[in-house]
Amino acid sequence: MERHVEAQPEGPAQAPAYDVLVVGSANADLTVRVERRPGAGETVLGTDLVESAGGKGANQAAAAARLGGRTALLARVGGDAFGELLLDAQRAAGTDTTPVIVDETARTGTAMIIVSPDGDNSIVVSPGANAALTPADVAAAKDVIAASAVVSLQLEIPMESVRAAAAAAEDAGTRVVLNPSPAPEAALAPELLSVADPLVVNEHEARQLSALTDGTPGEWARALREKGARSVVVTLGGEGALVLDGAGVNDIPGVRVKAVDTTGAGDAFTGALATRLARGDALPDAARFAVRVGAAAVTKPGAQPSYPTLDELNALSGA
């Protein structure tokens, strides 16, 4: 049995206009902090388990909404307590959850996260309801896609659904931000690369998808653009980002902060980037803003709970 999240009674009858529509995953994050990561066959003690809202799609939607972007999320969750947790978190961030599908027979996706003292993390994802987001679900949301300035996509839902969303956005003239994470074992489909504007990858994903193991970020970006991406952003953690588009290469410097937890920082970056692109920023300017948001996110524990509002971001930067 399935149901869509109930729309607000005062909402308009026609599909609303959004800055960002995120089509992707929603997971409950189960996080434990450890003094060191266990080796094979080893048990270590950690802190108390912390349950919070996550998933790459839901993270990007929350990041965009908290920054003031008119944001909606198309995802699937289970009819369980974790599903309610995720919906409540999206509503608190300001995301329109009307497109979300609640599958009463499925379990909500979960992510088991281990965080080490330096803030780095290891994550194992159980897809749950995310694996049931279908091309038919995407087709049913075609009016929402057409009414959005940007559609943000990742790869924690079935690949055929990602392709369907990319094709629907292309048909509607909606800009696509594609974050191919987790990176596929095989090459990214040409029809996905050809609509990515930008393709947002971290260093690991850039190396894998460009097939240039020993290259530089600039070489990875050029290789990915030659493979078909309209533009490319390579995120470099604390070092900032590299942007490649039709105007050339831009190196975006990082923002120095003390990292507490890097979980979801890349999603904060992508959500911020999509929001500024929807508002009309040039790609380098949007990436410069997104670097600030990603840096702010690592200064607090968790994924969505660490994402700043625009006022919080300006306070952090002394603006």
N, C-alpha and C positions, 0 to 999 in steps of 0.2 A: 504494500500500500504506500502511495506517495502523495505528498501535498506540497504546494508552494507555500512559502512563508506568506502570511496574510498581509496584504497591502494596507496602508493607512487609509481610513475612510475618506479623508479629505484630499487624497491624491488625485491627479488628473487622470482622465480616462485614456488619453493617448500616451504612448511611450515617452517618458521624460527625457530631457537632454542631460547627458552626463559628461563630465570632463573625462573620467576614466571608468571603463567597465573592465573588471578583472574576471577572466574566465580561468578557473584553476582549482587548486586543492584547498581544503580546510581540515586541519588536524588539531587534535588536542596534544599539546606538548607536555611530556612527563619528564621533568628535569631533575637530575641529581648532580651535585657538585662533589668532586673528589680531589684528594691531595695529589693523586697520580692515576693515570689510566691503567687498568689491569692488563696484564699480559695474558697469553693463551692459557686457559685452564686456571687462572688466578682469580681470587675473590678479594675485593677491597671494600672498605666501608666508605659510605658517602653520607651526605647530609640528608635531611628529610626530603621526601619527594614533593616537588612543586608542580601543580597542575595549572596550565595556562593555555591561552588560545594561540594557535600557530597554523602552520601550513603555508607554503609559499604563496598561494593565491590569496588566502585570507590575510596574510601578513602585508602583502603589497596593497591590498584594498584598505586595510587599517591605516597604513602609513600615508596613503594618499588622502584619505578622509580626514585624518587628524591635522593635516596641513591645510585643510580648507577646500580640497578638491571635491567637486560633486561626483560621488563615487558609488558604484554598484558592484555587487559580487554575484557571479553565476557559479554555483558550486553545489555539491551534494553532501549532506550530512545525514547521520543516522538519527532515528527517533529515540535517542538516549540522552543521558545527562551530559555527555561530552558535546553532543549536538547543540543542546541548549546553552552550554558554556560558550561555544563558538558564536552562536547567534547573538547572545547578549553582548559579547565583546565587540562584534561588528556594529551593533546599534550604538554602543557607548562611544565608539570612534566616530560615528556619524555616517556609516555606510548604509545605503539602501539595500536591505536584504530581500526585497520582494522577489528577485529572480532565483533565490536559493531554493533548492528542492530538498525536502525532508523525506528520506526513505525510512519508513517505520520498521522495515524488516532488516535493515542493515546496521552495522556498527560504524560509528564515526571513525574516520582515520585517526591514527595516533602516531606520534613521533617520540621515541625514547632518546633522550639527550644526556650525554655525559659532558660536564664542563670541568676543565682543569684549572688550576690556580692562575694561569696566564690568560684566561678568558677564552682559549680555543675550545672547540667542541667536536664531539663525534656523535653522529645521529643515525639511528635506524628507524625507517618509516614503515608502518603497516598501513597500506592504502585505504582499507575499509571501503566506505561509500564512495570515495574519490574514484575508485576503479569502475564505478557504474555510471559516471557522467558520460553520456553518449552523444554522438552527432545529432540524434533526434532532439536531445535537450538543447543543443546549440541552435538547431533550426527553429525551435519554438521561440528562441530569444532573438530572432533576426531583427525585429523592430528596435529592440534595445541596443543591439550592436550598431544599427544604422543611426541611432540617436546619440551615439557617443563620439567624442572627439578622438579618443585613443582606446584601443583594446590591448590589455596587457596579458601575455600568455607565458606559461611555464610548462614543464614536462612532468608534473606529478599527477596528471590525469591521462587517460588513454590517448595515444598518439593520434588516432583517427579523429578524436574530438578536438585536439589542438589544430589539426589540419582543417577541420570543418569550420572552426572559429576564425582561422586565418583567412580562409576562402570567403567567408561571409563578410568579414571586415574589408577585404579587398574589393568585393562586389559593391559594398556600400560606400567606398571611399573613406573608410575609417582608418586612421594610422595604427600600425601594429608595433608594439614594443614586445620583443621576444627575448625571454630569458631562458635559454635551453638548459635548465637545471632540474633534475640531475642530467648530466651530459649523456646522450645516447652512446651506446657502444659503437654503432655504425654511424656513417656520415649523416648529417642532418638533411632531411628531404629538401630537394631544390625548391619546391613550392613554398616551403616555410622560409628558407633563406631569402627568397626573392621578395617577400613582403616585409621582412624585418627592417624597421626604420626607427630605432636601431635594433641590432642584435646586441644584447647585454651579456657579457661573459666575464667570469673571473679568470685568473691566470691559468688554473688547471683546465677549465673548459676551453679557453682560447687555444692552449697547446693541443688538446685532444682533437678539437673540431677543425683546426687548421692543419693538423698533421705535421706541424713544425716543432718537434720536441725541443730543439736547442735554440729556437728563435727568440726574438725580443718582442715586447708587447706591440710595437709598431709593425713588426713583420707579421705577427699573428693577425693583427687587424687588417692589414693589406691583403693577406691570403684569404681571409674570410670575406672581404669585400669582393675579391676576384671570384670567389665561389658563388657570389650572387647577392650577398647582403647589401641593402641600400646604404646603410651606415653601421658603424660598429663602435661600441663602448667596451673597453677592457677595464674592469675594476681592479685596483691594485692594493686593496686593504688600506693600511695607514699611509701609503704613498700616493693616494688619490686615484686618478683614472686617466686613461688615454682615450681620446675621441678621434674617430676618422669618419669624415663625411665628404661630400662633394667639394667642400671648401678647403680640405686638407686635414692635417694632423694638429690636434691641440692637446698639450700635456696639462692636466688639471692637478695642481698640487694638493697634497693631503692636508688634513687638519690634525695637529698633534693633540691627543687626549690620552688619558690613562684608561686602557681597556679593562672592563670588568667582565663582559660577556659578549662574544661576537655573534651569538645566535640571532639570526634574522637580520643582521646588518645589511647584507646584500639585498634583501627584500625591501628594507627601508630606503635604500638607494634607488631601487627600481621604481617603487611607488612614488617617490619624490620626483624622479626624472619624468615619469609619465604625466604627473600633474602639471609640471612646468611646460612640457611639450604641448599639452592640451591647451594651456593658456597662451601659447604662441611664442614661447622662448626658442631661440636658436639652440641647437643641440649642445654646443660647448657651454652656454650659459645655464642650461638645464642641468648638465652634468656637474657644473661648479656648485650649484645649489644642492644637488643630490649628495655630493661628497660631504657637505656640512651636515646633512641629515644623517647619513651613515655614521659619521664620527660621533654625533650626539647619541645615537642608538647604542653604541658599544660602552657607553659610560654607565649604563644601568643593566641589571640582570633581566634575562628573559628576552622574548622577541617583541610582540605587540606592546607589552607594558613599558618597553623602553623607548617607544617612538614619540618624538616631540611634536607638540603643536607648533604653529608658526611663532606664537609669542614666546614659548619656551626656547625655541631655536634662536630667536633674536636675543633673548636674555643671555644665552650661553655665549654668543659671539660678541656680546657687548654692544649690540645695535640699539 
